Amino acid sequence: MMTVLFCNLYLPFETNCTTTRRKTVFVRLFLMKIFSLPDGQVTFVSELSSKPAQKLSKYGWYGNVRLQRFHIPEETAIARWLFSVTKGHNFNCGQHNVTIHIQWGSPPVINPVTSAFPNSTLWSPCLSLTLPVTSQSSMTFNISDPAPGDWYVAAHLPEDDGRIEQKGFPSCSYFFQPQLSVRRAVDTPVLQQGSFLTQTAAPDSPARLKLYVPEFASSLSVLVADCSSEGAESGNCSLVLRIGSASLQQGPVTVNCSGISCSAALSNPPWHTWLRVVVESSQVNRTLTFSIVSNYTVGCKPKSVGLKADDDISRLRGNSSDANSTSTGNSSVVTDAATFSNESASLVALLSASACVWSIPVLYEEVDVLSIRFTPVNGPNISVTNTHPTLLTYPLHIQATGGTLNLQLTLNSTNATLGNSSSVVACLSPWAPVTELNHSQPCRTALFGGYGVAVNASVNKSVLRLPFPQSTTWYLTLQLVCNSSNCGNTSVVSVVPEVFISACVEDCGTYGECRLLRSYSYLYAACVCKAGWSGWGCTDDSTAQSYGHQLTSTLLLTLSNLFFLPAIVVAVKRCYITEASIYLFTMFFSTFYHACDQPGVAVLCIMDYDTLQYCDFLGSICAIWVTILCMARIKDTFKYTLFMLGALLIAMSMQLDRKGLWNLLGPILCAILFMVIVWVYRGVRRRHCYPPSWQRWVFYLIPGGLCALIGVCLYIFAETEDNYYYTHSLWHILVASCVVFLLPPKEKHKESLGWSRGWSWNWNWSWSWSWRPRVCGYTLCQSDKDELYTVT
C-alpha cells in the first residue's frame, strides 16, 4: 500500500484578493492594457485570453467542478490570472468561499472532502486558492516564468449539504469567470552548445536566455564566467542563476553566485525541450556583464534501426494477429521458457559489447475514448539485467490526460528465480528517464519527480495508478538490483510491464459509475459514487450504507406505491375507469422505477432506466391532472378532450425537461385554475357555495387538499440525499391518499344516458357488461341536470 499525498499547499506566489462592486467594464479595461516594455535585451508582447462565465456548484464529486484550460506559450515571463465570481440573485444566500485549484500539464486531482484514495494511487499536489464571495469578488494570481503548455483551473463551492434542489426553483447561484494575461518574450537569445554569449543583467531587468536539450542527454551544465560589475571591486559579482520554469509542483534550479564565475549542473535533464535560463543581479543599482555558455553530455544512444520499415510493418501485422486471436494458453509460456536462455545470453553479450541502455519499441494503440494500450512489439515479456537498464517509452497526448495512467509490473517466475536479496526496480518518470536505479537512488530526474515500484521473490506484482497524468513522454526504466555486487546465477530476469490508459481507477468499483465529462473540446472522466461510498475510486466505505439500509430504502420507495390501490378501487367503484387506469399506470411504473433507481446492490430493472423514469414522471403528473379535472364535474366530451390534450402536452414537456419544477406545477396550477373557474361559475349561477355540502368540505376536500399541499412541500423543500427514501415514500402516500379524498362521488344520473353501471359483480366470481340505450324518438336521452357534491 503506497502513501497517499493530499493537495494542501501554502501559496508561494503573489495573489491579490479583493471583494468590491467594480463593474465588468473596468476589469476589461485592466486586461486590455498591453505590455511592450523592453526588459534587458528582450522585447515583450502581451496575449490575453478569457473564458465565459460558468455557474458554480457545491462539491459532491468531480463532475461538480468547473474545469477550464488555458495555454501559456513558450518564453512567457509572467502570467496573471484574474478570477471573478458574481452572485446571480440578490436575496440573502450567506457568505460562501469559492475554492480554486490550479495545475500545470493536467487537470488537478483534488480531495475537498478528505476521503480515502484507492490503494496504489498517487498524484501530484496542486495549488489551492480560496476566494470569499459576497456580491461580486475578484482575485488576481501572478506567477513568474511559468512552464509552457496547458494550465488547468478548477473551481467549486464548498461541500454539498445533500439538499435536493428542484430545477427551476429560485436558489443561490454564483458564476465564475477566469481570464489570463501573459507577457511573452519574442526574441530570446539562444545558448548554443559550447559557444560563449555575452549578456548584461540588472536588478530590474534580468538576462533571459533559452537552450535546447536534445534527446538522450544525460547531463547539462551552464557556466557563467568573466562576471564584472560597474563601479564595484574586482571579483565582487553577486548574481542568481535559474534554470527551468515554475510549474507550482516544482520550481527552477536556483544557484546563488558570488565572484567572477559560477555554474549549475543538471543530471537527467528533460529531453527534447527548451529550457529557460535567467540571470539576475543581486546587487542594488548594479549592472552586471558576464559570459555564459552551456554544455550537455549524451551518455549513450540506443542502436539505430535504420531507414527500412519492413521489420516494423511485420511486427505490426504480428501484433494485430495476436490481438485478434482468442486463445492465449500456456503454450506461449513454454515457448518463452524454452527460448529465454538463448535470448538472455545474447542480451548480455549485446549489452556488454555496446555498454548502453536497452530500448524496447512500444506499440501505441487507441482502443476507445480515454482508453489507450501500450504493448511491447517483441511480446509482453521484457528481459531485465543487472548491468544496464531497460527503457520503454510511452508518449501521452493531451487527449490522454483526462484518464488514469496504470502500471502493472509482474515478475515472470517461470523463466528464472530471484534470490531473497534481489529485486527488479522500476521508475516511471516524465520528460526524461532515470538512468541509474538502485535501492538508495531516488526515482527522480533533474526537474521532475518520478514514481518507483519494485518486484521480488516475495512480492511478484506491483501496481501503480496516476490519475490525470501530464501530457508528455513518460519513460519506464527497469533494472535488476542485487544487494551484493554479484547477482549469482540470475543475471537476467523476465518481467511483464502492462501500461495503459483507462477512464477511471478500476472502473470505479462496485459502488461507483465512471462518467465521461467535457469542458469544451477537452474530455476527462471521474467516478460518481453511490450508496454512501466516496473517494476518487469509490473505495472509501467510512459512510457507506449497509445492505440492510439499502434494502429498507428500496422496500419503502417501492411498497409505498401500493397506497394507490385504494385510489384505484375508489375510482372503479365510482365508475371512473379512465382515471383508475392512469392510477394503475402510475403505481406500476413508479414502483419499478424506484426499484431500478437505487444506488446500492438492491436493484431491479425490468427495462431501460430512462424509459422507467419517463413513464414514472408522465404517470404522476397525468394522475394529478385527471384528478383535478374530474373534480370540476364537466361534461364527458370536454373532460376526455382535456384528458387527451393535457396528456399530450405533459408528454411533450417531459421529453423537453422532465425534472423541471414547472413541468410539475404547470399542469397542477392550470387544472386548479380551470376547476376554480367552473366552481365559481356554478356558485354564481346557483347563488350558493359550490359544492354546497359542508360535509363534503370538512371530510373530503379539506383533508385531501392538506395531503396534497403537504406532499408538494415535502417534494420541493424537505428532500435531501439522506432522508430521500422516507420523505419521497411519504410523498407517494400523501399523493395517493389525496386522490381518495378528492375524487367526487359517482354520478347518480349517468343511467339517463342509456348506459348501465358498466361492470356488474355477482358472487359467482363473474363480470358482465351490458349496454341498454334508452331511445327517445330518434335520439339518445340525456339529462342536462347538473350533479352537485353530495355525501353518499
N, C-alpha and C positions, 0 to 999 in steps of 0.2 A: 504494500500500500504506500503510495507516494504522498509526499507532502503537498498540501493544497495552499496556494497563495491567495490572499484576498486583496481586492483593489482598495487600498487605504493609504493614499499618499498625501503628503503635505504639498502645498502649492509653491514650487520653487521659481515660478515665473511671475511676471508683472501682471497684475489684474487691477481693475478699477470697477467697482460695483456701485451703481447709483440707482436710486428709486425716485424718479421725477415724473413730471407730467409734460415732458417735452413732446412736441408733435413730430410726426414722422418726417416732415419736410426738413427739419433741422438735422435729423440723423442722416438723411440722404445727402444734404449739403456737406456734411462732415466727411462722408465716404467719398464724395466726388473730388476731394482735394487731391491733386496729382503731385507726386513727389518726383522731381527731376534734378535733385541736388547732386553735385559731384561729391564723391567720398574717396579721397586719396586719388588713385589713378583709375578709378572705375566710375562708369556712368550708370545711373539707376533709372528705372522706369517703374510705373505702378500698374497693377492689374487688380480689377475689382470683380467680385462675384457675389451673387445673392441667391437665396433660396426662398420660395414662397412660404408664407406663414402656415403652420400646421397646428391643429388642435391637440393639446396635450391630454394624456390620460393618466390615471392613477396606476401605479405599477402593480401588476399581478403576475405577469410573465413577460418574456422579451417582446411579444407582439404588441404590448402597450407602449413600447419605446418608439419615439420618433427619431429615425436614423437619417442623417444627411451626410453626403460625401462631397468633399472638396479636393481639388487638385492644386498642389503647390508646385510650381515649376522649378527647374534647376536654377542654382545660383541665387536663390532668394535670401536676402539679408535679414528681413524682418517680416513677420506675418502678424496681422492684427485681426482678431475676430470681434465682431460686435453682436452680442446676444441680446435680443429684445423679446420681452414677454408682455403681452397685452391681455387685459381682462375683457372677456366677452360680454358680461352683463354687469349692470350697475348695482344690483341688490347685494346685500352683505353676504359674502361667502367665507369670511375669515381670511387669515393670512396663511398662505401655503408657500413652501420652498420648492423651487424647481431645481432638480439635480441635473447637471450637465456633465457628460463624460466625453473625453477626447482621446483618440487613439490614432497612431500612425500605422499605416500598412494594412489594417484590417479593422472590422468593427470591434468596439470594446466589449470585453467579457465582464459583465457586472453581476453583482450579488447584493442588491439593496436589502433583501430580507434575511441575509446571513444564513442561508440554507446550505446543507452539505452538498459537495460536488461528488460525482461518481468516482470510484477508485481509479487510480492511474490517470487522472485527468489534470493536466497542467495548463497554465495560461500566463500571459504577460500582464502585469498590472497596468492600469490606465490612470489617467488624471481625472479627478472628480472636482467639480465646482458646485457651489450652492448659491442660488440667486433667490433672495426673498422677494415676494411679489405682493404688491398691494393693488394698484390700478394699472400702472404701467411702469415697468422696470427695465433696466438695461445694464449690461456688463461688457467691458472690454477685456480682452485677453491677448497679451503680446508674447511672442516667442522669437528669439533671435537665432539666426542661422538654422532654420528648421530643415528637417530632412525632406528631400524632394519626393514627390509621389502623392498618393491618395491619403487624405486625412479624414477621419470619420468622427462625426459629432452626434451624440445620442442624448436625448432629453426626455424627462418624465416627471410626473408629480410624485408625491410620497406614496407609500404602500396603500393599496386598495383596502378600504374598510369592509368590503364584502357586500355593501348595499347594492341591490339590483335596481338600476335606474331605467325607467321606461323611456324608450326612444320617442322623442317629440315633446317630452315634459321639460319645462324650463329648469336648467341646472347651471351650476357654476362652470364656466369654460375659460380656458387660458390658451392663448395662441403664441407659439414660439417661432421666431424667425432669426436664423443666423446669417451673417454677412461677413465676407472675408476681403481684406485689402492686403496686398503683398507689395513689397519693394524689392525689385529684382535687378541684378546686375546684368548688363548686356555685353560687356567687353572685358570679362575677367581674364587676366593673364594666365597662360598655361605653363606649368612647370614641366619641362621636358626631362627625360631620363638623362642624368649626368651633366646637364647644362645649367650653369650659374645664371641667375637672374637678379639684377639689382633693383631694390624696392625701397620705398620710404614709408614710414608709419608714424602717426601722431596719436595722442590720446583720443581725439575726436574723429579721426579718420584712419582706421587700421588698414593695413595692406591685405588685400583679398586675392587669393590665387586658387587654382584648381589643378589637380593632377589625375591622370588616368591610371588605374590599376588593372593590368590585363589578367586574363585567366591563368591559373596555375601559379600565381605569385605566392611565394611562401613568406616573404618579409618585405617590409617597406621602411625606409628611413628618410627623414627630412633634416637637412643641416642648414643652420643659419650661421654665417661667418662674416668676418670683417664688419662687425657692427660698430657704428660710431654715432655720437650724439653731438649736436651743435651746442657749443658752449659748455660742454661737460669734460671732465677729466678723461684721459685715455683709459680704456678698459672698463669704464663705468657705464655699461649699456644694459639697462633693465627692460625686458620685454616679456610678453606672454605669447607662446606658440600653441595654437589649437589646430588639431587635425580631426576632421569629421564634422558631423552635423548633430543637432539636438533632435531627439525623437521622443521625448518625455520618458521613455523607458531607460535610456542611457544618453549621456552627453558625449561631447567630443573628448579626445585625449588632449589634456592640457599640461603644458610644461612651462614653469616659471624660470626664466633665464636671467643670468647676470654675467657680465663680462663681455667679451667680444664675439663669443660663439656659443652655440648650444645645439642640441639635436634631440630628435624624438624618433623612436623605433617602434614599429608595429609588427608583431608576428601574426600570421594568418590574417592578412587584411582582406576586406571584401573583394570578391572577384568581379571583373567585367563591369566596373562602375567608376564614376568620377567622385573624387574626394575633395572636400573643401579644406583649404589651408588659410588660416587667419593669423596675422602677426599684429599684436597691439603693443603700443608703448606704455610702460608703467610709470614713466617719469612725467611729472606735471609740466606742461608747456615745453616739452622737449620733442623734437622731431628726430627720428632715428633713420639712418641709412644703413642698409645691410645687403648682403648677397645670400641667396637661398638656392638650394639645389635638392633634388630628390633622387633616390635610387631604390630600385626594387630588385629582388632576387627571385628567380624561378628555380625552385628546388628540383622538380622533375616533371616531366610530361608523360602521359600515357603513350603507348605505342600507336603510331599513326595507322589509320585504317585505309589510307589511300583514297583514290577518287572513284573506284569502281563500286557500284551499289548492288552488284548481283548477289553478294552474300547477304546484304540486309533484306533484299526482297525475298530471298529464300527463307530467312528467319521469320519474316512477317507471315509468309504462307504457312510455315510450320506452326507458328503460334496460333494462327486462325484455325488450323485443323485441330490443334489440341483443344482450343476453346470450344469448338463445335462438337467434339467427342463427348460422349456421356459416361464412359467408363474410365475411371482412373483407379485401378486396383493396385494390389501390392506388386504387380509385375514391374512397374516403374521404379519402385523402391529397390527391388532386387537388381535391376539393371544398373541403378546408381551405385549400389553397393559393389557390384562386380567391377565397374569402371572407375570407382573412386580412387583406388590405389594408384592406377596409372595416371589419372588426372592430377593427383596430389604430387606425385613425383615430377611430372612435367611442370606443374605450377611452381614448385620450389626451385627447380632448375632455372625457370624463366625469370623469377624474381631475383634469384641470386646473381644472374647474369646482368639484368638491367638495373637492379637496385633502385626500384621505383615503386610507386603505388600501383595497384592493380585496379583498373577502372572497368566496371561492368556496364555494358549498354542496357538501357531500360526502355521498355515499350510503354508509351503513354496512350491510354485508351479511355475515351469518354464513353461511359455507359449510359448515363442519363443526366438529368439536371442535378447538379451538385453530387455527382457520382462519377468518380474517376478512379481507374485502376492502373497501377504500375506493376509491370511484370518483367523480370529479367529475361532477356531474349534467349539465354542459354538454358533456361529451366528454373524452377523455383529454388533449387539448392545452390548455395553460394559457398565456395571454399574460402576459408579464412586461415591465415598463417600467423605465426608469432614474430616474423621478421619484418613484414611490411603490411601496411593497412590495405584494406579492400574498400573501394569507393563506389557508391551508387549515387546517381544524380536524379533529382525529382523536381522538374520545373512546375511552379504553380502560377497560373494566370489569375487575373483579377476575378474571373468568374468562379474560381475555386475557393476564394477567401470566405465565402459565406457559409461553408460547411465545416466539417471536422476532419483534421488530418489524423489518421490512425496508423500506428506502427505496432506490428505484432512480430516479435522475434522468437523463433522456435529453434532449439538445438536438435539437430538430427543425430540422435544417438545410435542409429543403425550402422553408420559408417565408421565411427570412431568413438572412443570413450574418453571423457575428460577426467583427469585426476581431481582430487579434492582441492588442490592448490591452483587450479587453472580455471579460467573463465573467458568467455567471449564478451568483450566490452564494445558497446556501440554508442555512437554520438550522432545525434540528429541536430544539425545546425543550419541556420540560414545564411545566405550570402557567400559563405566560404566554409570549406571543410576543416576539421581539426585533424592535423596530420600525425600527431603523436598522442597515443592513447595508452594510459596505464591507470592503476588504481589511485595514484596520487595526483595525476594531472586533471584539472577541471575540464569539463566539456564546455569550452568557451573559446571564441575567436577574439580578434583584437578589439572589435567594436560591438559584437553581439554575443549574447549567451546562447548556449545550446541545451539539449535535453539528453541525458545519458541513461542507458539501460544496460543490463548485463544478464547473461545466462551462464549457468554452470551445471555441474552434475546434480545438484540438489534442486535447483530452480531451472528447469529446461524451457521455460516460456515466460516472456515478459511482454507487457502491453503498455503502450503509451498513446494518449489521446490529447490532441491540441485543438480546442475549439477556435474557430476563426483564425487560421494561420495567416501569416504575412504573405503578400504577393511577391514572391521572389523565387530563386532557385534554392532548394533545400538539398543538403548533402548528408548522406548516411555513411559514416566511416566505421568499419568493423576491423577488429584485430584480436588475436588470441594473446592473452596476457597470463603469464605464469609468475608465481611468487618467487621461484628460483630462477636463476639465469638460464637453465636448461629445462625445456618442457618435456624432456624424456622422449618416449616413442611417439607422442602425439604432437606433431608439429603443424598439422593441417587438420582442421575440423570442418564440418559442413553445417551450415545454418540455413534457415528458411526465413528471409525477411519479407513480410507482407505489408506493403504500404498502399493505402487507398484513401480516397476522399469519400466520406459519407455525409448525408444531410445533417443527421443528428447523432448524438452519442448513443450507441446501441439501440437506435430506433426508439428512444425514449422509454424503453422497458414496457412492462405490463400495464402500468397505470399512467401512461402518457401517450401523447399523439404528436408526431413530427409534422409540423406545418411549414409550408413554403411561404415566405414573406417577400415583399417587394418594396423597395424605395426607388421610385422612378424606374430606371432600367437595371438597377442592381438587385440581385436575388440573394437571399440568405434564408436560413432555416433555424427554427427554435422549437423547443418542446413546450407544449401546454399540458399541465398535469391535471389529474382528476382524483376524486375520492380522498382529498386531503393530502395527497403526496405532493412533494415540492422538490426543488433543486434543479440544476441545469439539465440533468438527465432523468428527472422524476424518480430519484432513488432515495430521497430523504423521507423517511416514514415517521418523523417526530410528531406530525399532526395528522397522520393517516387514519382514515376511517376503518373500523373493524368490519369483518364480514357481516356480523350481526347488525351493525348500524346501517350498512348498505342494504341488507335485506329488509330491514324495517322501513327505510325510506322508500324502497321500491313498492312494498306492500301498501303503505299509506297512500302514495300517489296513484296507484292503480285501483285499489279497492274502494277509495273514496268516490270513484266514479259510479259505483253501484247505487249511490243515492239518487241517480237518475231513474232507477226502476220505479219508485213511487210516482215520479212525474209522468213516466210512460203509462203506468196503469191508470192514473187520473185522466190523462189525455184520451186514452182509448175509451174509458168509461163515459166520458163526456162527448164522445164522437168527434174528437179532434185527431183524426187518423194521420193527416199530413204532419201536424205538429209532433205527434208521437214518433213518426218515422225519423224526423230530424233529431229528436232527443236520443233515439236509439243509435243513429249515426254518430252523434257527438260522444255518447258513452263508449262506443266501441273504439273509435279512433283515439280518444283521449286516454283510454286505458292502455292501449298498446303503444301509443306514442311515449307515454311516461315510462313504460316498461323498457323501451329502447333508448330513452334519453338518460339513463342512469350512468353516473361516472365510473362506477366500480365494475365488479365482475358479475353482479346480479342483474344481468341484462338479457332481454328477449326482444328480438327484432323480427317481426313476421314479414316485413317488406322494407323497401328503401326508407332510410331515416327521413329524407326530405319529403317524401310522399306522406309519411305518417304525420309529420309536423304540419304540412299544409292542410291536410284533412282535419286535424285537430283544431287549428285556428279557424278554418272555414266553418266547421260544425258548431263551434262555440258561439261565434258571432251570429250565425244564422239562427241558432236556438233562441238567442235573446231577441233578435229581430222579429221572428214569427210570434213569440210570446206577447210582445207589446202590441203588435198589430192585432192579435187575437183579442186582446183586452179592449181594443177600440170598438168591437162589435159592429163592423161594417158589413155590407153585402158580400156574399161569397165571390161574386165576379171581381169586385175591386180588391178583395182581400188576397185572392190567389194571384191576381195580377201583380200586386205589390210583393207577394212572396217571391215570385219568379224574378221580377225586376231587381229586388233587393239582393237576392242570391247571386245574380249575375254581376251586379256591381261589387258586392263583397268579394266574390271570386277574383275579380279584376284587381281590386285593391290588395288582396292577399298576395297576388303574384307580384305586384309592384313592391310592396314592403309589408310583410306580414307581421313584423314586430313593432310597427309604428303605433304610437299610442292613439292617434286619431283614427286609425283603422278600427279600433275597438269602440272609442267614444262616439265617432261619427254616426254609425248606424243606430246606436242606442239613443243619442240625442234626437236624431231625425224621427225615429219611431215614437219617442216620448212626445215630441212636438206635435206629430200628427194625431196621437191619441188625445192629447190635451185639447187640440182644436175640435175634435169630434165631440169630446165630452162637454166642452163649453157650449158648442152649438146646440147640443141636446138639452143642456141645462137652461139656456136662454129660451129655447123653443118651448120647453115644458114649464118654465118658471119655477124650477126647484133644482136642488143639487143633484148631480148625476155622478155615480149611482145613488139612488135615493135612500137605500137602506143603510142605517148606521151600523148594523151588524156586519155588513159587507166591508165597511171601512175598518172597523175595530178588529175583527177576527181574520181578515184576509188581506186587504190592501196595505194597511199599515205594517203588519208583520212581514209581508212579502217585500215591501219597499225597504224596510230596515235591513232585511237579509241581503238584498241586492246592494244597498249602499255600503254596508259593512264589507261585503265581498269585494267591491270595487276599491274601497280604501285599502284593504289588505293587499290587493293585487298591485296597486300603484305605489303605496308608500311604505309598506311594512316588510316586503320580501327582501331577504338577504341570502347570501350563499349558505350560511349556517342554518337558518331556520326555514329554508325554502321547502323542504319536504313536508313540514307540517302546516306552514302558512298557505302553501298552494293547495294542500289537501283540504284545508278549511275553506278555501275559495271554491273548490269543487262542491263541497257540501252546501255552502250557502247559496250558490247559484242554482243547484238542483232543488233546494228547499223553496227558494223564492218562486220557482215555476209552479210548485204545488199550490202555493198560496195565491198566486196571481192569475192562474188560469180561470177564466169565467165559467160559470155553470153551463150545463148543456142547454141547448135551445129546445124549449118545450114545443114550439110551433114549427119545428122543422118538418114534421109529418105533413104539414099543409102543402109541401112541395110534391107530395106524392111518393116520397121515399119512406121506407120503414127505418127503424133504428139501425139498419145495416146488418151487423153481426148479431146473431141471436145465439144464446147459450142454453143448453139443457144439460141435465145431469147424466146423460148417456155419453158424455165426452165427445160431443159433435158440434160443429159450427154450421150454420146455414145462412144463406144470403137470399133476400127476396126483394123484388122490385115491383111495387104496385102503384103505378101512376093513377092519380085521380083526374079524370078528364072532365073539364067544364066546357062543353061545346067543342071548339077546335083547338083550345089552348090548355096548357097545364095550369092548374090552380096554384096560386102563391099568395101567402098572407103578407101584407105590407105592414103589419103591426111591428113596431119596434120592440125588441126584447130589453127589458130592464134587468138590472142585477137584483137577484133575489137569493135568499138563503134557503137552500134545499136541505 
